């Protein structure tokens, strides 16, 4: 029964993602983009909820996972609205980015609670933040404007989330470690693509699909962790 439920949830997530990518490249249906993002985000919440129900318990760390997923859902809805309005420096985009940043911080706490912290965990986030700071100085290519400082903070947390997620795989191993590592890495790739999608002077249409696919597959990995949260987290 759990296997069937899991398969249905994965199929739902992949199906809504396929519809979202199609709408993202459709001039006729792009006004439905925010609704499609909401549906795709709801799919990973349903997947997580099914996992918690199948395990029959929640726990503190399960609550952290759920909080992170809900914050991502809120951020995704807000970014969908920003895309429909093409307002990448407006309140919807800023609020969505803040929600995602909070989600990354929550996931960092979740991953850090499963392993001993070390200075090595901070190498990647510091390096990525420094690279972005250098890139942001080139205002001809990267047009961050008032999003510069938020982007630096955001980059630190997503880098730390990836570092901790990958580290968790080497500490804990198994399916849980693999999901945290792949999920964290895909989140980082998705956000790197997002930088070039919205703030680089040359726009590449193919980047939208890359951003959506890496993000939603990363979210699916994290949502699938809920099914083992009661036992392994």
C-alpha distance (Angstrom), angle and dihedral (degrees) to the residues before:
residue distance angle dihedral
X1 . . .
X2 3.81 . .
X3 3.80 90.5 .
X4 3.81 91.6 52.1
X5 3.81 91.8 47.4
X6 3.79 90.7 49.4
X7 3.79 92.0 49.6
X8 3.80 91.3 50.1
X9 3.80 91.7 50.2
X10 3.80 92.9 48.6
X11 3.81 90.5 48.0
X12 3.81 90.1 49.8
X13 3.81 91.6 50.1
X14 3.80 93.8 48.4
X15 3.80 92.2 44.0
X16 3.79 94.7 52.5
X17 3.82 89.3 45.3
X18 3.82 90.7 54.0
X19 3.81 90.8 50.7
X20 3.81 91.0 47.9
X21 3.81 93.3 51.9
X22 3.80 89.8 49.0
X23 3.82 92.1 51.4
X24 3.81 91.2 45.6
X25 3.82 89.3 65.3
X26 3.80 97.9 38.9
X27 3.80 118.6 96.4
X28 3.77 89.8 -168.6
X29 3.81 95.6 54.0
X30 3.81 102.9 26.7
X31 3.80 90.6 107.1
X32 3.82 84.9 71.4
X33 3.82 91.7 57.0
X34 3.82 95.7 102.7
X35 3.81 91.3 49.1
X36 3.81 91.0 48.1
X37 3.80 91.5 50.9
X38 3.79 89.5 49.8
X39 3.80 90.6 52.4
X40 3.81 92.9 47.1
X41 3.81 90.8 49.3
X42 3.79 91.6 47.4
X43 3.81 88.4 56.3
X44 3.79 93.3 64.2
X45 3.82 90.6 46.0
X46 3.81 88.4 53.8
X47 3.81 89.4 48.9
X48 3.81 91.2 52.4
X49 3.81 92.4 45.4
X50 3.81 90.2 51.5
X51 3.80 89.2 51.1
X52 3.79 93.4 51.6
X53 3.80 91.3 47.4
X54 3.79 92.6 49.2
X55 3.80 90.3 53.1
X56 3.78 93.3 44.9
X57 3.81 96.8 -139.6
X58 3.77 142.2 68.8
X59 3.81 117.0 -164.6
X60 3.80 131.5 178.1
X61 3.77 95.5 -69.3
X62 3.77 91.5 44.9
X63 3.81 86.4 54.8
X64 3.81 89.9 53.0
X65 3.79 90.6 51.3
X66 3.80 91.2 48.4
X67 3.82 91.8 47.9
X68 3.80 91.3 51.9
X69 3.80 92.1 49.4
X70 3.82 92.5 48.9
X71 3.82 91.0 49.8
X72 3.81 89.1 51.2
X73 3.79 89.6 50.0
X74 3.81 90.8 52.9
X75 3.79 91.8 46.5
X76 3.78 91.9 49.1
X77 3.80 92.9 52.1
X78 3.81 91.3 49.4
X79 3.81 92.9 48.6
X80 3.78 89.2 48.9
X81 3.80 89.7 56.6
X82 3.81 90.5 47.0
X83 3.82 90.1 53.0
X84 3.80 94.0 50.7
X85 3.81 88.8 52.0
X86 3.84 93.3 39.5
X87 3.82 85.9 -131.7
X88 3.79 103.7 143.1
X89 3.79 94.5 161.4
X90 3.81 96.9 39.7
X91 3.81 132.6 101.0
X92 3.82 96.0 -87.8
X93 3.81 93.1 55.7
X94 3.81 93.6 42.6
X95 3.81 92.2 48.1
X96 3.80 91.5 46.7
X97 3.80 91.9 50.2
X98 3.82 90.1 49.0
X99 3.80 90.6 51.2
X100 3.80 91.4 50.8
X101 3.79 91.5 47.1
X102 3.80 89.5 53.5
X103 3.81 89.0 48.8
X104 3.81 91.3 52.6
X105 3.81 89.7 50.6
X106 3.81 90.6 51.8
X107 3.81 92.0 49.3
X108 3.81 88.6 49.1
X109 3.81 89.7 55.9
X110 3.81 90.3 47.1
X111 3.82 94.5 50.4
X112 3.80 93.2 41.0
X113 3.81 90.9 54.3
X114 3.81 89.3 63.3
X115 3.80 98.4 55.4
X116 3.81 143.2 27.5
X117 3.81 112.4 -88.8
X118 3.79 120.1 -124.4
X119 3.83 136.1 177.2
X120 3.82 87.9 -106.1
X121 3.80 89.8 71.3
X122 3.80 89.9 65.1
X123 3.80 97.8 51.1
X124 3.81 95.3 84.7
X125 3.83 97.7 45.3
X126 3.82 92.8 46.6
X127 3.80 91.3 47.2
X128 3.81 93.3 48.5
X129 3.81 92.1 47.2
X130 3.81 90.4 51.0
X131 3.80 91.7 49.3
X132 3.80 91.5 50.7
X133 3.81 90.9 48.0
X134 3.80 89.3 55.3
X135 3.80 92.7 45.9
X136 3.80 92.1 48.3
X137 3.79 90.0 59.6
X138 3.80 88.6 66.2
X139 3.80 95.5 78.0
X140 3.79 92.3 174.2
X141 3.78 91.7 66.6
X142 3.80 104.8 23.2
X143 3.79 115.1 46.2
X144 3.78 104.4 -171.8
X145 3.80 96.7 141.0
X146 3.82 109.9 165.9
X147 3.80 90.6 -0.8
X148 3.82 91.1 68.0
X149 3.82 98.6 95.1
X150 3.84 94.5 40.1
X151 3.81 88.4 48.8
X152 3.80 91.5 54.2
X153 3.81 92.0 50.6
X154 3.79 90.4 45.1
X155 3.81 91.8 50.3
X156 3.79 92.2 52.8
X157 3.80 93.1 53.9
X158 3.80 96.7 43.8
X159 3.81 89.1 48.0
X160 3.80 90.8 49.9
X161 3.79 91.0 47.5
X162 3.81 90.6 53.5
X163 3.80 92.4 45.9
X164 3.81 93.0 50.3
X165 3.81 93.1 42.6
X166 3.80 93.4 53.0
X167 3.80 91.3 43.0
X168 3.80 89.9 52.9
X169 3.79 89.2 60.8
X170 3.81 91.3 58.4
X171 3.81 91.9 44.4
X172 3.80 100.3 43.4
X173 3.79 105.2 14.2
X174 3.79 120.8 -173.8
X175 3.78 128.2 85.0
X176 3.80 93.8 -45.4
X177 3.79 92.9 54.5
X178 3.79 92.1 44.7
X179 3.80 92.8 51.0
X180 3.81 92.4 48.2
X181 3.81 91.7 48.7
X182 3.80 96.6 46.3
X183 3.80 92.7 40.9
X184 3.80 92.9 50.5
X185 3.80 93.0 45.5
X186 3.81 93.1 48.9
X187 3.81 90.3 49.0
X188 3.79 89.5 54.5
X189 3.81 93.3 47.6
X190 3.80 90.7 47.6
X191 3.81 92.6 52.4
X192 3.80 92.5 45.9
X193 3.80 88.6 54.2
X194 3.82 89.7 46.5
X195 3.81 90.1 59.0
X196 3.79 90.9 58.6
X197 3.80 92.9 38.7
X198 3.81 96.6 57.4
X199 3.79 108.7 16.4
X200 3.81 107.5 32.9
X201 3.77 117.3 97.7
X202 3.80 93.5 -125.8
X203 3.78 114.6 58.6
X204 3.81 120.5 -147.3
X205 3.78 115.8 -163.6
X206 3.80 92.7 -155.9
X207 3.80 89.8 63.6
X208 3.80 91.8 70.7
X209 3.81 91.3 63.9
X210 3.81 91.2 45.0
X211 3.80 90.7 50.7
X212 3.79 94.3 48.3
X213 3.81 96.7 43.9
X214 3.81 96.1 48.0
X215 3.80 92.8 44.2
X216 3.81 97.4 48.7
X217 3.80 94.0 43.1
X218 3.80 87.9 50.4
X219 3.79 90.3 50.4
X220 3.79 90.2 48.6
X221 3.82 89.6 55.1
X222 3.79 91.2 52.2
X223 3.81 92.5 44.9
X224 3.79 90.4 52.2
X225 3.81 88.7 58.1
X226 3.82 87.8 71.0
X227 3.79 90.3 72.0
X228 3.79 90.2 63.8
X229 3.80 97.9 32.0
X230 3.79 96.1 100.0
X231 3.78 92.2 53.0
X232 3.79 107.1 31.3
X233 3.79 107.7 23.4
